[in-house]
Amino acid sequence: MEIYELSNFVELHTCDLIHDWLASHKNFEPINKGCSGFDNRTIPFNKINNVEIKRLVNVFRFNITLEARKLFSELLYPDYTDLVYWPDGEAMNVHADSCWLDGLPNYCAHRYSAAVTYLNDNYKGGETYFPKFNYRVKPQKGKVVLFLADLDHQHGVTSITGNRYTMPI
């Protein structure tokens, strides 16, 4: 099991700035990269139109990539980062980030690892869970959960009561 919980990895003030900007953003673009459930509730890094928010997200991308390189002893590069709004009642089925659940490669087969940053924690539920390991991550603002993207590390998100905001990479 290679799952790392990095508490306070992102400063709370930074989380608040990104969260507040995302929460006030009403023009989410439809995207469909195999995950249509994210349509109209995500902003990809390259579509962030606020210079300060983009700078803060880029600093995170740099810092978490260095941390992942250190923990996994791999030369890694970020390929995708976005900001995601999770409305009340939302959940995510178990999946793997680099392959389909039958083990066949998906559109992200090149991914070695993944991470999720919790930008807020004033909601109930929304835990990231890893069924193979019977492991749950309790959301905490500023925490990053970093894990391998392989089939062994398939994961999901429990149902949310309230509004959850995350920054996956």
C-alpha positions as CSV (number, residue, x, y, z in Angstrom):
1,M,0.0,0.0,0.0
2,E,1.5,3.3,-1.1
3,I,-0.9,6.0,0.2
4,Y,0.5,9.0,1.9
5,E,-1.5,11.6,3.8
6,L,0.3,14.9,4.0
7,S,-1.5,17.2,6.5
8,N,-1.1,20.9,6.0
9,F,0.7,20.4,2.7
10,V,-1.1,23.5,1.3
11,E,-1.4,26.5,3.6
12,L,-4.9,27.1,4.9
13,H,-4.9,30.7,3.6
14,T,-3.9,29.4,0.1
15,C,-6.8,26.8,0.3
16,D,-9.2,29.6,1.2
17,L,-8.1,31.8,-1.7
18,I,-8.4,29.0,-4.2
19,H,-11.7,27.7,-2.7
20,D,-13.3,31.2,-2.7
21,W,-12.3,31.8,-6.3
22,L,-13.6,28.4,-7.4
23,A,-16.8,28.7,-5.3
24,S,-17.6,32.1,-7.0
25,H,-16.9,30.8,-10.5
26,K,-20.1,30.1,-12.4
27,N,-18.8,29.3,-15.9
28,F,-17.5,25.8,-15.7
29,E,-16.7,24.4,-19.1
30,P,-18.0,21.0,-20.2
31,I,-15.2,18.6,-20.5
32,N,-15.3,14.9,-21.2
33,K,-12.1,13.0,-20.8
34,G,-13.8,9.7,-20.0
35,C,-15.3,11.1,-16.8
36,S,-18.5,12.9,-17.9
37,G,-19.5,13.2,-14.2
38,F,-17.1,16.1,-14.0
39,D,-18.8,18.0,-16.8
40,N,-19.7,21.6,-15.7
41,R,-17.9,21.3,-12.3
42,T,-14.2,21.4,-13.0
43,I,-11.7,24.0,-14.2
44,P,-8.5,22.6,-15.7
45,F,-5.2,24.3,-14.9
46,N,-4.9,25.7,-18.4
47,K,-8.3,27.4,-18.1
48,I,-7.7,29.2,-14.8
49,N,-8.1,32.9,-15.9
50,N,-7.0,34.5,-12.6
51,V,-3.3,35.1,-12.5
52,E,-2.9,34.8,-8.7
53,I,-5.0,31.6,-8.5
54,K,-3.0,30.1,-11.4
55,R,0.3,31.0,-9.6
56,L,-0.9,29.4,-6.4
57,V,-2.0,26.2,-8.2
58,N,1.3,26.1,-10.1
59,V,3.3,26.4,-6.8
60,F,1.3,23.4,-5.6
61,R,2.0,21.5,-8.8
62,F,5.7,22.1,-8.3
63,N,5.7,21.2,-4.6
64,I,3.6,18.0,-4.8
65,T,5.6,16.8,-7.8
66,L,8.8,17.1,-5.8
67,E,7.2,15.3,-2.9
68,A,6.0,12.5,-5.2
69,R,9.5,12.1,-6.8
70,K,10.9,11.8,-3.3
71,L,8.3,9.3,-2.0
72,F,8.1,7.1,-5.1
73,S,11.8,7.5,-6.2
74,E,10.6,8.1,-9.7
75,L,11.2,11.0,-12.1
76,L,7.6,12.3,-12.4
77,Y,6.0,15.3,-14.1
78,P,2.5,16.7,-13.6
79,D,0.2,16.0,-16.6
80,Y,-3.1,17.3,-15.4
81,T,-4.3,19.5,-12.5
82,D,-7.8,20.9,-12.1
83,L,-10.1,22.5,-9.5
84,V,-13.2,20.5,-8.8
85,Y,-16.5,21.4,-7.2
86,W,-18.4,18.5,-5.6
87,P,-22.1,19.4,-5.0
88,D,-24.3,18.1,-2.2
89,G,-25.1,14.4,-2.7
90,E,-22.2,13.7,-5.1
91,A,-20.0,10.6,-4.8
92,M,-17.5,8.8,-7.0
93,N,-17.5,5.1,-7.8
94,V,-14.4,3.0,-7.3
95,H,-11.9,3.5,-10.1
96,A,-8.2,3.4,-10.9
97,D,-6.4,6.5,-12.4
98,S,-4.3,4.6,-14.9
99,C,-6.5,1.7,-16.1
100,W,-10.0,0.4,-16.2
101,L,-11.1,-1.9,-13.5
102,D,-10.6,-4.9,-15.7
103,G,-6.9,-3.9,-15.8
104,L,-6.8,-2.7,-19.4
105,P,-5.1,0.7,-19.9
106,N,-7.4,3.7,-20.1
107,Y,-6.8,7.2,-21.5
108,C,-4.4,7.9,-18.5
109,A,-2.3,4.8,-18.8
110,H,0.9,6.9,-18.5
111,R,0.0,8.0,-15.0
112,Y,2.2,6.7,-12.2
113,S,0.7,8.5,-9.2
114,A,-2.1,10.8,-8.3
115,A,-2.9,13.2,-5.5
116,V,-6.0,15.1,-4.2
117,T,-5.9,18.2,-2.1
118,Y,-8.8,19.1,0.0
119,L,-9.5,22.8,-0.3
120,N,-12.3,22.8,2.4
121,D,-13.6,20.5,5.1
122,N,-16.9,22.1,6.1
123,Y,-19.0,19.3,4.8
124,K,-19.8,15.7,5.9
125,G,-18.6,12.6,4.0
126,G,-16.5,13.0,1.0
127,E,-13.9,10.6,2.2
128,T,-11.5,9.1,-0.3
129,Y,-11.5,5.4,0.2
130,F,-9.3,2.5,-1.0
131,P,-11.4,-0.7,-0.7
132,K,-8.5,-3.1,-1.3
133,F,-6.8,-1.8,1.8
134,N,-9.9,-1.0,3.8
135,Y,-8.4,2.5,4.1
136,R,-10.2,5.9,4.3
137,V,-8.8,9.4,4.2
138,K,-10.7,11.9,6.2
139,P,-10.8,15.2,4.4
140,Q,-9.0,18.0,6.1
141,K,-8.4,21.5,4.5
142,G,-4.8,21.7,3.3
143,K,-4.3,17.9,3.4
144,V,-3.0,16.0,0.3
145,V,-3.5,12.3,-0.2
146,L,-0.9,11.0,-2.6
147,F,-1.1,7.5,-4.0
148,L,-0.1,5.2,-6.9
149,A,-2.4,5.4,-9.9
150,D,-2.4,1.6,-10.5
151,L,-5.2,-1.0,-10.2
152,D,-4.1,-1.9,-6.7
153,H,-4.8,1.6,-5.6
154,Q,-8.4,1.9,-6.9
155,H,-10.4,4.4,-4.9
156,G,-13.7,6.2,-4.7
157,V,-15.3,9.1,-2.8
158,T,-18.1,8.7,-0.3
159,S,-21.3,10.7,-0.6
160,I,-21.0,14.3,0.3
161,T,-23.4,16.4,2.4
162,G,-22.6,20.0,1.7
163,N,-20.1,21.3,-1.0
164,R,-16.6,19.8,-1.4
165,Y,-13.8,21.5,-3.3
166,T,-10.6,19.7,-4.3
167,M,-7.5,20.1,-6.4
168,P,-6.5,16.8,-8.0
169,I,-3.3,16.2,-9.9
